[in-house]
């Protein structure tokens, strides 16, 4: 399977709670983190 690289470039501060939860679910949460996820 192919993988997708996701990089967080913005801070989650002052974002709605649901957006913060999505970032945590993706394995992000702090700025400049990079995660590779399987393309489904």
C-alpha positions as protocol buffer text, in pm:
chain_id: "A"
residue {
  index: 1
  type: UNK
  ca { x: 0 y: 0 z: 0 }
}
residue {
  index: 2
  type: UNK
  ca { x: 103 y: 358 z: -54 }
}
residue {
  index: 3
  type: UNK
  ca { x: 172 y: 594 z: 232 }
}
residue {
  index: 4
  type: UNK
  ca { x: 89 y: 960 z: 274 }
}
residue {
  index: 5
  type: UNK
  ca { x: 317 y: 1203 z: 458 }
}
residue {
  index: 6
  type: UNK
  ca { x: 133 y: 1465 z: 664 }
}
residue {
  index: 7
  type: UNK
  ca { x: 313 y: 1762 z: 821 }
}
residue {
  index: 8
  type: UNK
  ca { x: 151 y: 1998 z: 1067 }
}
residue {
  index: 9
  type: UNK
  ca { x: 264 y: 2354 z: 1006 }
}
residue {
  index: 10
  type: UNK
  ca { x: 17 y: 2548 z: 1221 }
}
residue {
  index: 11
  type: UNK
  ca { x: -47 y: 2562 z: 1593 }
}
residue {
  index: 12
  type: UNK
  ca { x: -366 y: 2401 z: 1729 }
}
residue {
  index: 13
  type: UNK
  ca { x: -404 y: 2689 z: 1976 }
}
residue {
  index: 14
  type: UNK
  ca { x: -728 y: 2886 z: 1925 }
}
residue {
  index: 15
  type: UNK
  ca { x: -876 y: 2614 z: 1705 }
}
residue {
  index: 16
  type: UNK
  ca { x: -1212 y: 2447 z: 1768 }
}
residue {
  index: 17
  type: UNK
  ca { x: -1195 y: 2140 z: 1992 }
}
residue {
  index: 18
  type: UNK
  ca { x: -1304 y: 1907 z: 1711 }
}
residue {
  index: 19
  type: UNK
  ca { x: -1008 y: 2013 z: 1495 }
}
residue {
  index: 20
  type: UNK
  ca { x: -768 y: 1949 z: 1784 }
}
residue {
  index: 21
  type: UNK
  ca { x: -916 y: 1600 z: 1830 }
}
residue {
  index: 22
  type: UNK
  ca { x: -866 y: 1528 z: 1458 }
}
residue {
  index: 23
  type: UNK
  ca { x: -499 y: 1627 z: 1483 }
}
residue {
  index: 24
  type: UNK
  ca { x: -450 y: 1396 z: 1782 }
}
residue {
  index: 25
  type: UNK
  ca { x: -624 y: 1116 z: 1592 }
}
residue {
  index: 26
  type: UNK
  ca { x: -381 y: 1163 z: 1304 }
}
residue {
  index: 27
  type: UNK
  ca { x: -85 y: 1142 z: 1541 }
}
residue {
  index: 28
  type: UNK
  ca { x: -9 y: 1514 z: 1533 }
}
residue {
  index: 29
  type: UNK
  ca { x: -66 y: 1786 z: 1791 }
}
residue {
  index: 30
  type: UNK
  ca { x: 255 y: 1990 z: 1806 }
}
residue {
  index: 31
  type: UNK
  ca { x: 393 y: 2209 z: 1530 }
}
residue {
  index: 32
  type: UNK
  ca { x: 632 y: 2068 z: 1268 }
}
residue {
  index: 33
  type: UNK
  ca { x: 545 y: 1706 z: 1338 }
}
residue {
  index: 34
  type: UNK
  ca { x: 549 y: 1468 z: 1042 }
}
residue {
  index: 35
  type: UNK
  ca { x: 360 y: 1141 z: 1031 }
}
residue {
  index: 36
  type: UNK
  ca { x: 327 y: 877 z: 759 }
}
residue {
  index: 37
  type: UNK
  ca { x: -12 y: 711 z: 729 }
}
residue {
  index: 38
  type: UNK
  ca { x: -136 y: 434 z: 506 }
}
residue {
  index: 39
  type: UNK
  ca { x: -342 y: 550 z: 209 }
}
residue {
  index: 40
  type: UNK
  ca { x: -683 y: 387 z: 242 }
}
